[in-house]
Amino acid sequence: MHLILRPALALVLLAISALLAPLPETATAQTGQRALTLPVHASALVVETSGGPRSFAVEIADTSEKRSRGLMFRQSMPADRGMLFVFEETRPVGFWMQNTSLPLDLVFIAEDGTVRGIRQGTPFSTDLISSRGAVRFVLELNEGIAQKTGIAVGDRVRHPVIDRVARPG
């Protein structure tokens, strides 16, 4: 009888210990999905504001999979960091904040690198955040960074990825 109970008890204890183990920081208990962390691009993204240039280290979301995951499941992001979404063509785009716990500023950028609009994203909201016009790029920053750094509609955004589209050749 003891021979049968020992393996069963060991299995139960192993299962309990697995359940009690802390989840990784980038995982979510609800879905089991992990945050997508992309390498930071070697070149800084620079926004030319009326108060001077503002630089950000950016991750580049340039595929459908990367764009669909974006900053979902992230628990934090440094104030000088952002994610640049790159679309294959200039068109109206929409975002939502499902599975995104960070409040964000979404900076909508035209093909020529001009800021066309800035909208706020509320954590976990499924409301559509529309570009309200055709854009080629979207820069996601921590909420309040656009206002704090003076980013405004009409400012110019420079980065090698944007420059390749804005000034081909």
C-alpha positions as CSV (number, residue, x, y, z in Angstrom):
1,M,0.0,0.0,0.0
2,H,2.8,2.4,0.9
3,L,4.4,1.7,-2.5
4,I,1.4,3.0,-4.3
5,L,0.9,6.1,-2.2
6,R,4.5,7.4,-2.3
7,P,4.6,8.0,-6.1
8,A,1.1,9.5,-6.0
9,L,2.0,11.8,-3.1
10,A,5.2,12.9,-4.9
11,L,3.2,13.7,-8.0
12,V,0.7,15.7,-6.0
13,L,3.4,17.7,-4.2
14,L,5.1,18.4,-7.5
15,A,1.9,19.7,-9.0
16,I,1.2,21.9,-6.0
17,S,4.8,23.3,-6.1
18,A,4.4,24.1,-9.8
19,L,1.1,26.0,-9.0
20,L,2.8,28.0,-6.2
21,A,5.8,29.0,-8.3
22,P,5.8,32.7,-9.3
23,L,4.9,33.6,-12.8
24,P,7.5,35.3,-14.9
25,E,7.2,39.0,-15.0
26,T,6.2,39.0,-18.7
27,A,3.5,36.4,-18.4
28,T,-0.1,36.9,-17.6
29,A,-2.0,34.6,-15.3
30,Q,-5.2,35.0,-17.3
31,T,-4.0,34.0,-20.7
32,G,-0.6,32.5,-20.2
33,Q,0.7,34.7,-23.1
34,R,4.0,36.5,-22.8
35,A,5.0,40.0,-23.7
36,L,6.7,40.5,-27.0
37,T,10.1,42.1,-26.4
38,L,11.9,43.2,-29.5
39,P,15.5,44.4,-29.7
40,V,16.0,48.2,-29.4
41,H,16.9,49.7,-32.8
42,A,20.5,50.9,-33.0
43,S,19.4,54.4,-34.0
44,A,17.4,56.7,-31.8
45,L,14.0,58.0,-33.0
46,V,14.1,61.8,-32.8
47,V,11.0,64.1,-32.7
48,E,11.8,67.7,-33.7
49,T,9.6,69.7,-31.4
50,S,9.3,73.4,-30.9
51,G,11.3,73.0,-27.7
52,G,14.1,71.1,-29.5
53,P,14.8,67.5,-30.4
54,R,13.4,64.6,-28.2
55,S,15.1,61.2,-28.6
56,F,13.7,57.8,-27.8
57,A,15.1,54.3,-28.1
58,V,12.5,52.3,-30.0
59,E,11.6,48.7,-30.7
60,I,10.4,48.2,-34.3
61,A,7.1,46.4,-34.9
62,D,7.3,45.9,-38.7
63,T,5.5,42.6,-39.2
64,S,1.8,41.7,-38.8
65,E,2.6,39.5,-35.8
66,K,4.7,42.1,-34.1
67,R,2.1,44.8,-34.7
68,S,-0.7,42.7,-33.4
69,R,1.1,41.9,-30.2
70,G,2.8,45.3,-29.7
71,L,3.1,46.3,-26.0
72,M,0.5,43.7,-24.8
73,F,1.3,42.0,-21.5
74,R,4.1,44.5,-20.7
75,Q,4.3,45.6,-17.1
76,S,6.5,48.6,-17.6
77,M,8.5,50.5,-20.1
78,P,11.3,53.1,-19.5
79,A,10.3,56.7,-20.1
80,D,12.8,57.1,-22.9
81,R,11.6,54.0,-24.8
82,G,8.8,53.4,-27.3
83,M,7.6,51.1,-30.0
84,L,7.4,52.2,-33.6
85,F,4.7,50.4,-35.6
86,V,5.6,50.3,-39.4
87,F,2.9,49.6,-41.9
88,E,3.4,48.4,-45.5
89,E,1.3,51.1,-46.9
90,T,-0.1,54.5,-45.9
91,R,-3.7,54.0,-44.7
92,P,-6.1,54.7,-41.8
93,V,-5.2,52.5,-38.9
94,G,-6.9,51.6,-35.6
95,F,-5.5,50.3,-32.3
96,W,-7.1,49.0,-29.1
97,M,-5.6,48.4,-25.6
98,Q,-6.9,44.8,-24.9
99,N,-4.2,43.0,-22.8
100,T,-2.2,46.2,-22.5
101,S,-1.7,47.3,-18.9
102,L,0.3,50.4,-19.7
103,P,-1.5,53.7,-20.3
104,L,0.0,55.0,-23.6
105,D,0.3,57.9,-25.9
106,L,-0.2,56.9,-29.5
107,V,1.6,59.3,-31.9
108,F,0.2,58.9,-35.5
109,I,2.9,59.7,-38.1
110,A,2.4,60.3,-41.9
111,E,4.6,58.8,-44.6
112,D,6.8,61.9,-44.7
113,G,7.4,61.8,-40.9
114,T,5.0,64.5,-39.9
115,V,2.9,63.9,-36.7
116,R,-0.7,63.8,-37.7
117,G,-2.4,63.1,-34.3
118,I,-1.8,62.1,-30.7
119,R,-4.3,60.0,-28.8
120,Q,-4.3,58.3,-25.4
121,G,-4.8,54.6,-24.8
122,T,-6.6,53.4,-21.7
123,P,-5.3,50.1,-20.3
124,F,-7.3,47.1,-21.2
125,S,-9.9,49.1,-23.2
126,T,-11.3,47.6,-26.4
127,D,-12.4,51.0,-27.7
128,L,-11.0,51.8,-31.1
129,I,-8.2,54.4,-31.2
130,S,-8.3,55.7,-34.7
131,S,-5.7,57.5,-36.7
132,R,-8.5,59.6,-38.2
133,G,-6.7,59.6,-41.5
134,A,-4.0,57.9,-43.5
135,V,-0.7,57.3,-41.7
136,R,2.3,55.0,-42.2
137,F,3.7,54.8,-38.7
138,V,2.5,54.9,-35.1
139,L,4.8,55.6,-32.1
140,E,3.6,54.3,-28.7
141,L,5.1,56.0,-25.7
142,N,4.2,56.0,-22.0
143,E,1.2,58.1,-21.3
144,G,2.0,61.8,-20.7
145,I,5.4,61.6,-22.5
146,A,4.1,63.4,-25.6
147,Q,2.8,66.3,-23.6
148,K,5.8,66.4,-21.2
149,T,8.3,66.5,-24.1
150,G,6.2,68.9,-26.2
151,I,5.4,66.5,-29.1
152,A,2.6,68.1,-31.1
153,V,0.8,67.7,-34.4
154,G,3.0,69.0,-37.2
155,D,6.3,68.0,-35.6
156,R,8.8,66.0,-37.7
157,V,9.9,62.5,-36.7
158,R,13.3,61.2,-37.9
159,H,14.5,57.6,-37.8
160,P,16.2,55.5,-40.5
161,V,13.0,53.4,-40.9
162,I,10.9,56.5,-41.5
163,D,13.6,58.2,-43.6
164,R,13.7,55.2,-46.0
165,V,10.0,55.7,-46.7
166,A,9.9,59.5,-46.6
167,R,13.1,59.9,-48.8
168,P,13.5,56.8,-50.8
169,G,16.7,56.2,-52.8
